[in-house]
């Protein structure tokens, strides 16, 4: 005669089977949520960095005046990308450290000094928005960024920038279309596309002839100059 197993044993056995997967899925679910949050932060912070750099007039003028040569626009995009990666890849960054990074990039890639407060202002905003983004304060960030002047995004490979070749640069203005359509891309009025910090850039001829001479800018202007 076959005896039936006690019901208590059967219930206990089934209960153990059903409870095990739940315990195993607790940590992966938490990790997945954290990964999703980090991905969302990186996506939104990338948009923040792009917005700030596209409104950095000093960088744009350095490209337009040929300080980075024929590939100046691509170099500017790389500086923006590196700044984003530096901010995302380092948990704790002081404003002074970030300023040193961007100043060194401008020096090495454009041989340019920014004689205004644009770099400290940019670094301060980047670090502040990074902290706000990590706290999911995106509505507050959007409310501030929307106050920036509207304008076309120029730090993109599909947007061509007209630049003035420096002395000794044998390349022609390869970035211009034959019918001159590029003027429409970058020649917005100053009022419609006002920068975060207004600035003037000295031409390469001045750098070649007066390497060690610096003339104070006119009232109301700041200056970006060769080192």
Backbone as CSV, one residue per row, in Angstrom:
resi,resn,N_x,N_y,N_z,CA_x,CA_y,CA_z,C_x,C_y,C_z
1,UNK,0.844,-1.198,0.000,0.000,0.000,0.000,0.880,1.248,0.000
2,UNK,0.620,2.201,-0.939,1.414,3.433,-1.072,0.776,4.526,-0.235
3,UNK,1.564,5.067,0.634,1.035,6.110,1.507,1.252,7.484,0.870
4,UNK,0.281,8.350,0.985,0.362,9.702,0.436,1.273,10.554,1.307
5,UNK,2.109,11.362,0.651,3.027,12.230,1.392,2.235,13.252,2.182
6,UNK,2.728,13.603,3.352,2.025,14.609,4.176,1.856,15.910,3.401
7,UNK,0.691,16.531,3.542,0.411,17.768,2.806,1.363,18.900,3.199
8,UNK,1.771,18.883,4.478,2.666,19.949,4.923,3.987,19.907,4.189
9,UNK,4.486,18.715,3.898,5.747,18.574,3.163,5.568,19.067,1.740
10,UNK,4.462,18.719,1.108,4.204,19.137,-0.269,4.128,20.650,-0.378
11,UNK,3.409,21.272,0.514,3.284,22.725,0.477,4.629,23.399,0.708
12,UNK,5.400,22.820,1.628,6.702,23.398,1.928,7.619,23.293,0.728
13,UNK,7.587,22.156,0.046,8.441,21.931,-1.108,8.089,22.898,-2.245
14,UNK,6.801,23.029,-2.515,6.370,23.945,-3.566,6.714,25.378,-3.208
15,UNK,6.531,25.710,-1.931,6.835,27.070,-1.504,8.290,27.411,-1.702
16,UNK,9.179,26.468,-1.452,10.596,26.724,-1.644,10.937,26.989,-3.101
17,UNK,10.268,26.301,-3.991,10.544,26.483,-5.424,10.089,27.852,-5.897
18,UNK,8.918,28.254,-5.469,8.390,29.526,-5.958,9.084,30.725,-5.335
19,UNK,9.627,30.566,-4.141,10.241,31.705,-3.471,11.660,31.970,-3.942
20,UNK,12.342,30.957,-4.455,13.747,31.108,-4.833,13.959,32.114,-5.964
21,UNK,13.203,32.052,-7.077,13.412,33.036,-8.144,13.192,34.468,-7.678
22,UNK,12.252,34.682,-6.805,11.985,36.037,-6.324,13.196,36.600,-5.606
23,UNK,13.841,35.756,-4.795,15.036,36.199,-4.086,16.168,36.490,-5.052
24,UNK,16.281,35.688,-6.101,17.363,35.867,-7.068,17.176,37.121,-7.918
25,UNK,15.943,37.539,-8.155,15.681,38.677,-9.029,15.734,40.022,-8.318
26,UNK,15.860,40.009,-6.983,15.831,41.273,-6.250,16.989,42.180,-6.637
27,UNK,18.210,41.667,-6.640,19.377,42.490,-6.943,19.445,42.910,-8.408
28,UNK,19.234,42.006,-9.367,19.254,42.441,-10.769,18.247,43.534,-11.080
29,UNK,17.064,43.451,-10.485,16.060,44.487,-10.729,16.553,45.833,-10.220
30,UNK,17.195,45.844,-9.071,17.733,47.078,-8.523,18.853,47.625,-9.402
31,UNK,19.697,46.723,-9.882,20.799,47.154,-10.746,20.275,47.680,-12.077
32,UNK,19.246,47.043,-12.594,18.658,47.499,-13.856,18.066,48.896,-13.708
33,UNK,17.433,49.156,-12.580,16.858,50.481,-12.345,17.955,51.535,-12.247
34,UNK,19.057,51.189,-11.562,20.171,52.128,-11.436,20.814,52.392,-12.795
35,UNK,20.951,51.331,-13.605,21.543,51.487,-14.941,20.663,52.352,-15.830
36,UNK,19.351,52.161,-15.728,18.425,52.965,-16.519,18.483,54.432,-16.105
37,UNK,18.604,54.677,-14.810,18.698,56.048,-14.317,19.994,56.708,-14.782
38,UNK,21.098,55.950,-14.761,22.375,56.479,-15.210,22.342,56.786,-16.709
39,UNK,21.712,55.915,-17.472,21.589,56.132,-18.918,20.779,57.385,-19.207
40,UNK,19.700,57.573,-18.449,18.866,58.765,-18.625,19.639,60.026,-18.262
41,UNK,20.438,59.943,-17.190,21.270,61.086,-16.795,22.272,61.441,-17.888
42,UNK,22.961,60.441,-18.429,23.959,60.699,-19.460,23.334,61.310,-20.709
43,UNK,22.161,60.813,-21.074,21.463,61.336,-22.250,21.091,62.801,-22.062
44,UNK,20.522,63.118,-20.930,20.090,64.493,-20.674,21.275,65.428,-20.453
45,UNK,22.304,64.950,-19.770,23.469,65.807,-19.535,24.196,66.090,-20.839
46,UNK,24.174,65.143,-21.753,24.775,65.369,-23.077,24.082,66.537,-23.779
47,UNK,22.761,66.587,-23.707,22.014,67.682,-24.312,22.358,69.014,-23.647
48,UNK,22.585,68.978,-22.345,22.954,70.186,-21.607,24.309,70.706,-22.081
49,UNK,25.277,69.803,-22.201,26.622,70.189,-22.650,26.564,70.770,-24.064
50,UNK,25.806,70.141,-24.934,25.681,70.627,-26.312,25.066,72.020,-26.347
51,UNK,24.056,72.235,-25.523,23.400,73.540,-25.494,24.373,74.626,-25.049
52,UNK,25.154,74.349,-24.028,26.094,75.341,-23.507,27.205,75.618,-24.512
53,UNK,27.773,74.586,-25.103,28.884,74.783,-26.036,28.420,75.445,-27.330
54,UNK,27.216,75.157,-27.775,26.709,75.818,-28.983,26.464,77.299,-28.753
55,UNK,26.344,77.714,-27.493,26.157,79.121,-27.169,27.456,79.783,-26.703
56,UNK,28.572,79.071,-26.767,29.860,79.643,-26.379,30.447,80.385,-27.575
57,UNK,30.277,81.682,-27.593,30.659,82.476,-28.742,32.172,82.513,-28.946
58,UNK,32.946,82.468,-27.883,34.398,82.495,-28.026,34.895,81.319,-28.854
59,UNK,34.356,80.142,-28.603,34.747,78.957,-29.357,34.331,79.082,-30.815
60,UNK,33.152,79.578,-31.018,32.659,79.741,-32.396,33.505,80.732,-33.182
61,UNK,33.856,81.855,-32.545,34.678,82.851,-33.223,36.081,82.323,-33.492
62,UNK,36.616,81.532,-32.584,37.934,80.941,-32.804,37.918,80.048,-34.043
63,UNK,36.831,79.313,-34.241,36.694,78.473,-35.434,36.539,79.327,-36.677
64,UNK,35.675,80.327,-36.625,35.412,81.175,-37.785,36.642,81.957,-38.221
65,UNK,37.514,82.310,-37.277,38.708,83.074,-37.602,39.907,82.182,-37.897
66,UNK,39.654,80.903,-38.092,40.696,80.009,-38.566,41.745,79.637,-37.554
67,UNK,41.490,79.850,-36.276,42.511,79.542,-35.275,42.760,78.045,-35.146
68,UNK,41.805,77.243,-35.579,41.996,75.799,-35.548,42.271,75.209,-36.910
69,UNK,42.517,76.083,-37.896,42.788,75.607,-39.245,41.549,75.079,-39.933
70,UNK,41.780,74.310,-40.979,40.649,73.828,-41.787,39.759,72.851,-41.027
71,UNK,40.310,72.217,-39.996,39.538,71.261,-39.206,39.087,71.850,-37.867
72,UNK,39.023,73.157,-37.791,38.685,73.811,-36.531,37.332,73.407,-35.987
73,UNK,36.348,73.249,-36.850,35.019,72.870,-36.374,35.040,71.473,-35.769
74,UNK,35.730,70.539,-36.416,35.829,69.193,-35.886,36.572,69.184,-34.553
75,UNK,37.601,70.018,-34.442,38.338,70.119,-33.177,37.421,70.639,-32.074
76,UNK,36.582,71.623,-32.405,35.646,72.173,-31.424,34.655,71.105,-30.958
77,UNK,34.198,70.270,-31.875,33.294,69.177,-31.518,34.001,68.192,-30.591
78,UNK,35.263,67.924,-30.875,36.026,67.008,-30.033,36.226,67.584,-28.632
79,UNK,36.439,68.889,-28.545,36.578,69.526,-27.229,35.276,69.394,-26.449
80,UNK,34.160,69.597,-27.112,32.859,69.439,-26.457,32.671,67.993,-25.995
81,UNK,33.003,67.038,-26.862,32.853,65.624,-26.508,33.749,65.256,-25.325
82,UNK,34.981,65.743,-25.353,35.912,65.412,-24.269,35.428,66.006,-22.942
83,UNK,34.929,67.226,-22.997,34.420,67.861,-21.781,33.256,67.065,-21.205
84,UNK,32.371,66.605,-22.072,31.250,65.774,-21.616,31.754,64.496,-20.953
85,UNK,32.680,63.794,-21.618,33.207,62.554,-21.075,33.943,62.799,-19.758
86,UNK,34.645,63.899,-19.662,35.378,64.211,-18.436,34.419,64.438,-17.273
87,UNK,33.341,65.135,-17.539,32.356,65.405,-16.483,31.632,64.140,-16.062
88,UNK,31.268,63.302,-17.027,30.525,62.085,-16.718,31.430,61.029,-16.083
89,UNK,32.687,60.981,-16.514,33.585,59.937,-16.057,34.240,60.199,-14.719
90,UNK,34.088,61.392,-14.175,34.692,61.722,-12.889,33.606,62.125,-11.905
91,UNK,33.566,61.439,-10.775,32.506,61.670,-9.802,32.628,63.048,-9.154
92,UNK,33.844,63.362,-8.695,34.062,64.628,-8.013,35.040,65.490,-8.819
93,UNK,34.564,66.640,-9.278,35.391,67.564,-10.051,35.219,68.956,-9.462
94,UNK,36.311,69.616,-9.209,36.226,71.000,-8.757,36.134,71.915,-9.978
95,UNK,35.621,73.099,-9.769,35.518,74.038,-10.876,36.897,74.394,-11.409
96,UNK,37.871,74.531,-10.505,39.224,74.848,-10.943,39.816,73.771,-11.831
97,UNK,39.539,72.511,-11.522,40.045,71.404,-12.338,39.427,71.436,-13.730
98,UNK,38.124,71.662,-13.797,37.457,71.699,-15.095,37.917,72.897,-15.911
99,UNK,38.106,74.023,-15.270,38.620,75.198,-15.972,39.994,74.913,-16.569
100,UNK,40.852,74.255,-15.801,42.201,73.945,-16.279,42.144,73.038,-17.501
101,UNK,41.217,72.088,-17.506,41.078,71.169,-18.637,40.678,71.922,-19.901
102,UNK,39.652,72.773,-19.802,39.174,73.483,-20.987,40.193,74.517,-21.453
103,UNK,40.835,75.207,-20.523,41.864,76.175,-20.901,43.017,75.500,-21.630
104,UNK,43.401,74.321,-21.169,44.490,73.592,-21.823,44.077,73.136,-23.219
105,UNK,42.825,72.692,-23.370,42.340,72.282,-24.681,42.323,73.452,-25.656
106,UNK,41.862,74.613,-25.205,41.837,75.796,-26.064,43.251,76.237,-26.430
107,UNK,44.170,76.089,-25.493,45.557,76.467,-25.737,46.200,75.518,-26.742
108,UNK,46.045,74.220,-26.514,46.697,73.236,-27.369,46.089,73.170,-28.762
109,UNK,44.764,73.190,-28.835,44.090,72.964,-30.112,43.888,74.244,-30.926
110,UNK,43.710,75.386,-30.241,43.467,76.644,-30.942,44.544,77.696,-30.675
111,UNK,45.514,77.371,-29.801,46.539,78.339,-29.424,45.885,79.657,-29.031
112,UNK,44.845,79.552,-28.209,43.984,80.687,-27.912,43.810,80.868,-26.408
113,UNK,43.839,82.120,-25.979,43.536,82.481,-24.600,42.212,83.230,-24.573
114,UNK,41.369,82.924,-23.612,40.094,83.620,-23.465,40.240,84.651,-22.352
115,UNK,40.341,85.932,-22.732,40.530,87.003,-21.757,39.188,87.535,-21.271
116,UNK,38.362,86.650,-20.809,37.075,87.050,-20.244,36.668,85.995,-19.230
117,UNK,35.458,86.019,-18.839,34.978,85.109,-17.794,34.183,83.941,-18.367
118,UNK,34.330,83.678,-19.660,33.480,82.662,-20.286,33.784,81.257,-19.786
119,UNK,35.046,80.897,-19.651,35.379,79.543,-19.221,34.934,79.281,-17.780
120,UNK,35.238,80.168,-16.817,34.693,79.944,-15.466,33.171,79.854,-15.441
121,UNK,32.508,80.669,-16.256,31.041,80.638,-16.291,30.534,79.306,-16.833
122,UNK,31.153,78.837,-17.901,30.754,77.564,-18.488,30.971,76.423,-17.504
123,UNK,32.132,76.400,-16.864,32.445,75.321,-15.925,31.494,75.332,-14.735
124,UNK,31.191,76.503,-14.237,30.263,76.611,-13.117,28.895,76.055,-13.489
125,UNK,28.416,76.405,-14.678,27.112,75.921,-15.116,27.122,74.412,-15.354
126,UNK,28.180,73.901,-15.966,28.254,72.468,-16.239,28.187,71.652,-14.946
127,UNK,28.970,72.051,-13.954,28.996,71.294,-12.705,27.680,71.432,-11.941
128,UNK,27.080,72.605,-12.013,25.804,72.814,-11.318,24.694,71.996,-11.983
129,UNK,24.665,72.015,-13.318,23.646,71.246,-14.019,23.878,69.746,-13.874
130,UNK,25.131,69.342,-13.766,25.413,67.920,-13.541,24.807,67.466,-12.221
131,UNK,25.009,68.246,-11.178,24.448,67.906,-9.874,22.926,67.909,-9.907
132,UNK,22.344,68.893,-10.580,20.890,68.948,-10.680,20.348,67.770,-11.480
133,UNK,21.056,67.380,-12.547,20.606,66.247,-13.359,20.662,64.951,-12.569
134,UNK,21.688,64.789,-11.749,21.786,63.583,-10.931,20.660,63.509,-9.906
135,UNK,20.070,64.644,-9.590,18.949,64.701,-8.654,17.603,64.791,-9.383
136,UNK,17.645,64.543,-10.700,16.432,64.533,-11.533,15.695,65.878,-11.520
137,UNK,16.434,66.964,-11.424,15.825,68.293,-11.436,15.789,68.851,-12.863
138,UNK,15.320,68.037,-13.779,15.330,68.422,-15.185,14.394,69.586,-15.507
139,UNK,13.221,69.682,-14.889,12.373,70.855,-15.167,13.064,72.171,-14.822
140,UNK,13.816,72.190,-13.719,14.525,73.410,-13.340,15.649,73.729,-14.330
141,UNK,16.343,72.694,-14.800,17.407,72.899,-15.785,16.823,73.433,-17.082
142,UNK,15.738,72.824,-17.523,15.106,73.259,-18.777,14.630,74.697,-18.678
143,UNK,14.120,75.086,-17.519,13.634,76.454,-17.332,14.772,77.460,-17.461
144,UNK,15.984,77.062,-17.089,17.126,77.963,-17.211,17.695,77.957,-18.628
145,UNK,17.826,76.778,-19.222,18.414,76.688,-20.551,17.539,77.321,-21.618
146,UNK,16.234,77.328,-21.387,15.337,77.904,-22.382,15.515,79.416,-22.490
147,UNK,16.157,79.995,-21.478,16.416,81.437,-21.492,17.598,81.807,-22.385
148,UNK,18.397,80.809,-22.758,19.513,81.084,-23.654,18.983,81.489,-25.020
149,UNK,19.716,82.330,-25.733,19.236,82.792,-27.044,19.100,81.640,-28.023
150,UNK,18.023,81.605,-28.781,17.856,80.539,-29.773,18.850,80.713,-30.911
151,UNK,19.239,79.635,-31.489,20.180,79.687,-32.607,20.418,78.299,-33.146
152,UNK,20.960,78.235,-34.348,21.223,76.947,-34.963,22.403,76.266,-34.282
153,UNK,22.291,74.961,-34.125,23.400,74.189,-33.568,24.489,74.074,-34.629
154,UNK,25.669,74.551,-34.312,26.766,74.526,-35.285,27.822,73.475,-34.959
155,UNK,27.774,72.912,-33.750,28.735,71.873,-33.383,28.203,70.507,-33.797
156,UNK,28.007,70.367,-35.114,27.527,69.121,-35.699,28.255,68.902,-37.011
157,UNK,28.603,67.658,-37.335,29.334,67.400,-38.583,28.573,67.798,-39.832
158,UNK,27.235,67.814,-39.767,26.450,68.123,-40.956,26.254,69.627,-41.152
159,UNK,26.791,70.454,-40.259,26.714,71.902,-40.406,28.100,72.423,-40.782
160,UNK,28.183,73.137,-41.891,29.475,73.639,-42.362,29.700,75.057,-41.851
161,UNK,30.923,75.313,-41.425,31.276,76.613,-40.861,32.288,77.295,-41.776
162,UNK,32.018,78.539,-42.135,32.956,79.324,-42.930,34.039,79.877,-42.024
163,UNK,35.286,79.725,-42.425,36.376,80.243,-41.607,37.356,81.023,-42.468
164,UNK,38.133,81.889,-41.823,39.155,82.678,-42.501,40.491,81.976,-42.309
165,UNK,41.104,81.456,-43.394,42.377,80.741,-43.239,43.462,81.647,-42.677
166,UNK,44.314,81.089,-41.809,45.424,81.856,-41.266,46.498,82.007,-42.321
167,UNK,47.416,82.955,-42.128,48.517,83.140,-43.060,49.336,81.862,-43.136
168,UNK,49.641,81.467,-44.368,50.429,80.261,-44.552,49.590,79.022,-44.718
169,UNK,48.294,79.138,-44.547,47.407,78.005,-44.752,47.073,77.927,-46.219
170,UNK,47.577,76.904,-46.902,47.406,76.802,-48.349,46.021,76.334,-48.738
171,UNK,45.255,75.891,-47.780,43.925,75.380,-48.102,42.987,76.523,-48.425
172,UNK,42.134,76.311,-49.387,41.100,77.286,-49.695,39.959,77.070,-48.741
173,UNK,38.944,77.892,-48.860,37.808,77.767,-47.952,36.984,76.557,-48.359
174,UNK,37.483,75.353,-47.993,36.855,74.123,-48.426,35.506,73.904,-47.801
175,UNK,35.217,74.630,-46.745,33.961,74.409,-46.031,32.799,75.205,-46.601
176,UNK,33.036,75.955,-47.673,31.956,76.740,-48.271,31.384,76.017,-49.471
177,UNK,30.073,76.066,-49.637,29.445,75.543,-50.836,29.716,76.487,-51.992
178,UNK,29.620,75.970,-53.220,29.906,76.798,-54.394,28.925,77.950,-54.528
179,UNK,27.688,77.757,-54.118,26.704,78.822,-54.235,26.608,79.668,-52.977
180,UNK,27.517,79.430,-52.008,27.566,80.289,-50.826,26.473,80.030,-49.828
181,UNK,25.919,78.813,-49.817,24.827,78.520,-48.890,25.264,78.536,-47.440
182,UNK,26.574,78.379,-47.190,27.036,78.297,-45.807,26.817,79.584,-45.051
183,UNK,26.724,80.710,-45.779,26.518,81.977,-45.087,25.225,81.961,-44.304
184,UNK,24.243,81.194,-44.836,22.965,81.114,-44.143,23.079,80.291,-42.871
185,UNK,24.099,79.403,-42.822,24.235,78.532,-41.669,24.764,79.267,-40.456
186,UNK,25.726,80.198,-40.666,26.439,80.739,-39.539,26.318,82.245,-39.376
187,UNK,25.734,82.951,-40.367,25.736,84.400,-40.321,24.458,84.951,-39.734
188,UNK,23.986,84.380,-38.652,22.837,84.967,-37.981,23.260,86.285,-37.362
189,UNK,22.292,87.172,-37.143,22.613,88.465,-36.540,23.022,88.290,-35.102
190,UNK,23.804,89.256,-34.607,24.277,89.180,-33.232,23.130,89.246,-32.244
191,UNK,22.082,89.958,-32.604,20.967,90.096,-31.677,20.187,88.811,-31.563
192,UNK,20.053,88.081,-32.698,19.265,86.867,-32.682,20.025,85.709,-32.050
193,UNK,21.351,85.746,-32.127,22.143,84.638,-31.620,23.176,85.145,-30.642
194,UNK,22.738,85.920,-29.644,23.660,86.498,-28.674,24.292,85.400,-27.853
195,UNK,25.594,85.461,-27.596,26.286,84.412,-26.856,26.081,84.534,-25.364
196,UNK,26.554,83.511,-24.642,26.548,83.582,-23.194,27.440,84.719,-22.742
197,UNK,28.617,84.831,-23.351,29.531,85.926,-23.057,30.002,86.503,-24.379
198,UNK,29.783,87.782,-24.629,30.179,88.395,-25.883,31.689,88.521,-25.946
199,UNK,32.257,88.325,-27.145,33.708,88.360,-27.257,34.124,88.734,-28.665
200,UNK,35.366,89.201,-28.820,35.967,89.486,-30.113,37.230,88.658,-30.225
201,UNK,37.543,88.230,-31.439,38.727,87.430,-31.660,39.675,88.190,-32.569
202,UNK,40.957,88.269,-32.209,41.931,88.931,-33.067,42.221,88.054,-34.259
203,UNK,42.456,88.655,-35.423,42.747,87.896,-36.621,44.177,87.369,-36.593
204,UNK,44.418,86.368,-37.444,45.729,85.731,-37.445,46.823,86.693,-37.876
205,UNK,46.463,87.694,-38.721,47.481,88.652,-39.150,48.043,89.421,-37.961
206,UNK,47.183,89.752,-37.012,47.638,90.455,-35.817,48.572,89.580,-35.011
207,UNK,48.236,88.304,-34.931,49.096,87.393,-34.186,50.455,87.273,-34.838
208,UNK,50.495,87.220,-36.174,51.759,87.043,-36.873,52.649,88.270,-36.730
209,UNK,52.036,89.465,-36.769,52.815,90.691,-36.761,53.115,91.189,-35.358
210,UNK,52.215,90.924,-34.408,52.385,91.441,-33.046,52.194,90.313,-32.042
211,UNK,53.095,89.346,-32.075,52.935,88.156,-31.247,52.916,88.475,-29.772
212,UNK,53.696,89.468,-29.365,53.810,89.776,-27.942,53.047,91.030,-27.550
213,UNK,52.274,91.573,-28.459,51.594,92.833,-28.191,50.111,92.572,-27.959
214,UNK,49.585,93.142,-26.896,48.159,92.998,-26.594,47.567,94.370,-26.387
215,UNK,46.545,94.685,-27.188,45.874,95.970,-27.108,44.569,95.792,-26.367
216,UNK,44.300,96.669,-25.397,43.057,96.588,-24.651,41.864,96.709,-25.587
217,UNK,40.852,95.865,-25.450,39.678,95.954,-26.317,38.844,97.176,-26.001
218,UNK,37.967,97.506,-26.967,37.064,98.629,-26.774,36.102,98.319,-25.637
219,UNK,35.529,99.360,-25.061,34.557,99.180,-23.989,33.394,98.333,-24.476
220,UNK,32.990,97.417,-23.645,31.844,96.581,-23.994,32.223,95.295,-24.691
221,UNK,33.533,95.077,-24.948,33.971,93.863,-25.634,34.980,93.124,-24.766
222,UNK,34.998,91.837,-24.895,36.063,91.039,-24.332,36.852,90.449,-25.482
223,UNK,37.993,89.880,-25.222,38.884,89.469,-26.303,39.338,88.043,-26.148
224,UNK,39.341,87.333,-27.261,39.969,86.034,-27.358,41.203,86.235,-28.213
225,UNK,42.360,85.847,-27.748,43.566,86.125,-28.507,44.477,84.931,-28.498
226,UNK,45.418,84.937,-29.431,46.434,83.915,-29.488,47.334,84.026,-28.285
227,UNK,47.859,82.894,-27.838,48.752,82.899,-26.703,50.112,83.450,-27.102
